[in-house]
Every structure is written in C-alpha cells, then in structure tokens.
Amino acid sequence: MTIGIEEFVRRGIAAQDAADRAAGRPTAADLDRDYDIERLRARLQTELTAAIGAVTQAARTVAELSSNCVDDIEFSEADTGRDIAFFIDSARRSLVAARCQTPV
C-alpha cells in the first residue's frame, strides 16, 4: 500500500511533534504561535505610538487655533476649544496607558 506525499508529510510532522513534546521542546505549531504573538505585539506597540503622535499633534493644532496669532473664537473664547483639548489630552493619556500595559 502506498500513501500520498501529503499523508507522508502529515505523519512526519505528527511524529516530530510527538518527539518534541516528549523531549519537552516546543512544537513547530508552538513556535509559529509564539512568532505570531511577538509580531502582533510589536505591531500594536507601533500603532499605539503612532496614535500617540497623532493625538499630540492634534493638541498642538488646538493650541495654535486658540493662540493669539490665529485667535479662532470657537477655540479661544468658547468652551469648545477647552473641551476638545480635554478630550484630546484624555485620549493621549489613555493611549499612553494602553501602550505601557501592552506586553512586549
């Protein structure tokens, strides 16, 4: 009886996984999973850092709109500017906290 190459490979992988488990070594699937976790955590750190940068820039823009140079009345004299600045600062603090909590 002959088996197809796919079945042969599947059996070989299963045998290697069993040998790895018996020896206390991680299997190929374990290593793949660990790699995926590391890659996704790194991506999350990068995305959070970018979001913090964007929010920081938004805070600068609100400050510029509120400044004497630009003097956008909606931002300099109304609650709108203060509220937006508060929300942006809250978002920045939350993003920094999220980045600090993310395992690396």
Backbone bond lengths (Angstrom), bond angles and torsions (degrees), N, CA, C in turn:
res aa  C-N    CA-C-N  psi(-1)  N-CA   C-N-CA  omega(-1)  CA-C   N-CA-C  phi
1 M - - - 1.447 - - 1.525 108.92 -
2 T 1.281 116.04 134.86 1.458 120.38 178.23 1.521 108.91 -111.29
3 I 1.309 114.11 149.77 1.465 119.29 175.90 1.518 108.29 -115.36
4 G 1.307 115.04 154.08 1.461 119.97 179.39 1.517 110.61 -71.95
5 I 1.300 115.62 161.21 1.459 121.40 -179.42 1.526 111.35 -60.07
6 E 1.329 116.79 -36.27 1.460 120.54 179.97 1.525 110.61 -62.16
7 E 1.315 116.95 -45.91 1.466 121.31 178.49 1.525 110.38 -64.81
8 F 1.310 117.04 -39.23 1.462 121.97 178.97 1.536 110.04 -60.96
9 V 1.314 116.11 -45.62 1.463 121.01 179.48 1.525 110.41 -65.91
10 R 1.334 116.65 -43.62 1.468 120.35 179.47 1.519 110.63 -58.61
11 R 1.320 117.27 -44.70 1.466 121.11 179.42 1.527 110.91 -65.18
12 G 1.316 115.64 -38.97 1.467 119.32 178.62 1.518 111.88 -63.59
13 I 1.321 116.43 -42.41 1.464 120.82 178.21 1.521 110.15 -64.97
14 A 1.330 116.93 -43.34 1.465 120.71 178.68 1.523 110.58 -61.13
15 A 1.324 117.00 -41.65 1.462 120.55 179.27 1.526 110.65 -65.56
16 Q 1.331 116.94 -41.37 1.467 120.28 179.09 1.519 110.62 -66.16
17 D 1.342 117.21 -40.89 1.464 120.81 177.05 1.522 110.73 -60.59
18 A 1.331 116.79 -43.85 1.464 120.87 179.32 1.527 110.37 -62.63
19 A 1.321 117.09 -42.62 1.465 120.64 179.08 1.530 110.70 -65.21
20 D 1.333 116.63 -40.81 1.463 120.07 178.61 1.523 111.04 -63.30
21 R 1.338 116.87 -44.99 1.465 120.62 179.04 1.529 110.74 -61.86
22 A 1.321 116.65 -43.95 1.466 121.04 -179.03 1.529 110.92 -62.46
23 A 1.312 116.66 -33.28 1.465 121.07 -179.27 1.533 112.26 -88.64
24 G 1.332 116.41 -0.20 1.460 120.18 179.82 1.523 113.72 77.36
25 R 1.313 116.61 18.67 1.464 121.59 178.75 1.529 109.70 -98.11
26 P 1.332 116.75 152.35 1.469 118.82 175.92 1.524 110.62 -69.48
27 T 1.313 115.25 146.26 1.467 120.47 177.42 1.527 108.90 -80.99
28 A 1.318 115.89 170.79 1.465 120.62 177.56 1.528 110.32 -60.77
29 A 1.325 116.94 -38.67 1.470 120.58 178.70 1.530 110.47 -64.78
30 D 1.340 116.57 -39.31 1.465 120.31 177.25 1.528 110.53 -61.95
31 L 1.320 116.37 -44.45 1.460 121.00 -179.78 1.526 111.38 -65.58
32 D 1.330 116.93 -38.93 1.467 120.75 176.94 1.520 110.85 -62.78
33 R 1.326 116.00 -43.45 1.464 121.18 179.51 1.526 109.97 -62.94
34 D 1.331 117.24 -46.06 1.464 120.97 178.98 1.529 111.12 -59.68
35 Y 1.321 116.64 -41.04 1.464 121.10 178.47 1.530 110.42 -62.74
36 D 1.338 116.74 -44.50 1.465 120.73 179.27 1.523 111.00 -61.21
37 I 1.326 116.89 -42.05 1.466 121.02 179.40 1.524 110.27 -62.19
38 E 1.322 117.21 -48.38 1.467 120.83 179.49 1.525 111.38 -59.92
39 R 1.311 116.85 -43.78 1.463 121.82 -178.85 1.532 110.91 -63.72
40 L 1.327 116.62 -44.33 1.466 120.17 -178.29 1.526 111.76 -70.89
41 R 1.336 117.20 -36.80 1.468 119.51 176.60 1.523 110.70 -64.29
42 A 1.312 116.64 -41.66 1.470 120.10 178.09 1.526 110.34 -63.03
43 R 1.333 116.63 -41.12 1.465 120.24 178.54 1.524 110.53 -63.82
44 L 1.338 116.97 -40.98 1.462 120.37 178.72 1.525 110.53 -62.33
45 Q 1.328 117.26 -43.62 1.467 120.47 177.28 1.531 110.72 -58.37
46 T 1.309 116.56 -44.38 1.466 121.44 179.54 1.527 110.79 -62.87
47 E 1.318 116.50 -43.94 1.468 120.60 -179.01 1.525 111.36 -66.88
48 L 1.333 117.17 -40.76 1.462 119.88 177.99 1.528 110.82 -65.36
49 T 1.321 116.85 -40.64 1.461 120.56 177.92 1.529 110.48 -62.07
50 A 1.320 116.95 -41.92 1.467 120.64 177.73 1.528 110.88 -64.33
51 A 1.319 116.64 -40.41 1.470 120.39 179.52 1.527 110.56 -65.14
52 I 1.326 116.80 -39.98 1.468 120.44 177.59 1.528 109.77 -62.96
53 G 1.317 116.30 -41.50 1.465 120.07 177.34 1.519 112.17 -62.16
54 A 1.322 116.51 -41.83 1.467 120.77 179.73 1.526 111.07 -65.88
55 V 1.319 116.75 -41.67 1.463 120.63 179.91 1.532 110.04 -67.95
56 T 1.316 116.80 -38.60 1.461 120.31 177.31 1.528 110.48 -62.36
57 Q 1.315 116.62 -41.63 1.466 120.39 177.46 1.533 110.52 -65.45
58 A 1.319 117.35 -38.51 1.467 120.54 177.49 1.529 110.36 -62.18
59 A 1.331 117.11 -38.96 1.470 120.49 177.67 1.530 110.36 -63.10
60 R 1.322 116.63 -40.18 1.473 120.15 177.32 1.530 110.94 -63.17
61 T 1.319 116.22 -39.31 1.464 120.36 -179.95 1.524 110.69 -65.69
62 V 1.327 117.03 -41.91 1.469 120.29 177.22 1.523 109.69 -62.73
63 A 1.328 116.57 -41.92 1.466 119.81 178.68 1.532 110.75 -62.13
64 E 1.312 116.42 -39.29 1.468 120.46 178.85 1.529 110.92 -66.76
65 L 1.336 116.58 -41.49 1.467 119.93 177.38 1.530 111.19 -63.05
66 S 1.320 116.31 -31.90 1.463 121.36 -178.60 1.523 112.67 -85.02
67 S 1.309 117.60 -12.14 1.471 121.52 -174.19 1.527 112.05 -70.24
68 N 1.315 114.59 164.36 1.467 120.38 177.51 1.522 111.91 -66.12
69 C 1.327 116.83 -26.25 1.476 120.06 -179.10 1.527 111.21 -66.79
70 V 1.319 116.44 -43.20 1.467 120.75 -177.92 1.521 110.07 -96.48
71 D 1.316 115.71 -47.03 1.466 123.33 177.08 1.528 113.61 51.61
72 D 1.328 115.26 54.92 1.469 120.20 172.48 1.527 106.57 -72.49
73 I 1.305 116.72 114.04 1.462 122.10 -173.55 1.522 112.01 -56.03
74 E 1.336 117.19 -38.05 1.470 120.89 179.39 1.526 111.25 -60.94
75 F 1.318 116.94 -28.78 1.457 120.59 -178.47 1.521 112.60 -99.08
76 S 1.316 117.92 -32.96 1.461 119.87 -174.88 1.522 113.78 -89.18
77 E 1.334 117.48 -28.89 1.461 119.07 -174.76 1.524 114.24 -117.05
78 A 1.300 118.21 -18.29 1.475 120.84 -178.30 1.530 109.75 -101.46
79 D 1.322 114.37 168.34 1.468 119.58 177.58 1.524 112.26 -68.30
80 T 1.319 116.58 -19.17 1.462 120.88 -176.26 1.522 111.80 -53.62
81 G 1.313 117.40 -50.40 1.461 121.41 -178.44 1.513 112.45 -61.68
82 R 1.339 116.16 -45.11 1.467 120.05 178.87 1.521 111.09 -64.53
83 D 1.334 116.46 -41.09 1.469 119.84 178.84 1.526 111.25 -63.54
84 I 1.318 115.99 -46.62 1.467 119.51 179.84 1.522 110.16 -62.15
85 A 1.327 117.23 -43.37 1.468 120.60 178.50 1.529 110.57 -60.78
86 F 1.333 116.80 -40.25 1.467 120.88 178.23 1.526 110.96 -63.29
87 F 1.323 116.56 -46.84 1.469 120.04 -179.43 1.528 111.30 -63.42
88 I 1.315 115.83 -40.77 1.469 119.54 178.80 1.522 110.10 -64.40
89 D 1.336 116.82 -43.70 1.464 119.77 179.25 1.525 110.91 -64.07
90 S 1.332 116.82 -39.74 1.472 120.32 177.13 1.524 110.99 -62.64
91 A 1.322 116.09 -41.64 1.467 120.23 178.53 1.522 110.40 -63.37
92 R 1.330 116.69 -43.00 1.463 120.41 179.57 1.525 110.92 -61.80
93 R 1.318 116.38 -45.46 1.471 120.14 179.04 1.529 110.91 -61.90
94 S 1.310 116.89 -42.14 1.471 120.46 178.83 1.524 111.31 -64.55
95 L 1.319 116.98 -41.34 1.464 120.44 178.91 1.524 111.43 -65.84
96 V 1.329 116.69 -40.56 1.470 119.77 177.37 1.524 109.88 -63.21
97 A 1.330 116.80 -42.95 1.467 120.21 178.33 1.524 111.06 -62.71
98 A 1.320 116.69 -41.67 1.470 120.14 178.76 1.519 110.74 -63.10
99 R 1.329 116.56 -42.27 1.468 119.75 179.52 1.526 110.66 -64.32
100 C 1.333 116.97 -39.00 1.472 120.40 179.25 1.526 111.63 -67.42
101 Q 1.318 117.28 -31.59 1.465 121.53 -178.50 1.521 113.00 -81.01
102 T 1.318 116.97 -17.82 1.461 120.46 -175.89 1.522 110.00 -73.92
103 P 1.344 117.76 121.82 1.470 119.62 177.90 1.524 110.55 -65.12
104 V 1.315 115.14 145.58 1.474 119.45 178.14 1.508 111.37 -107.94
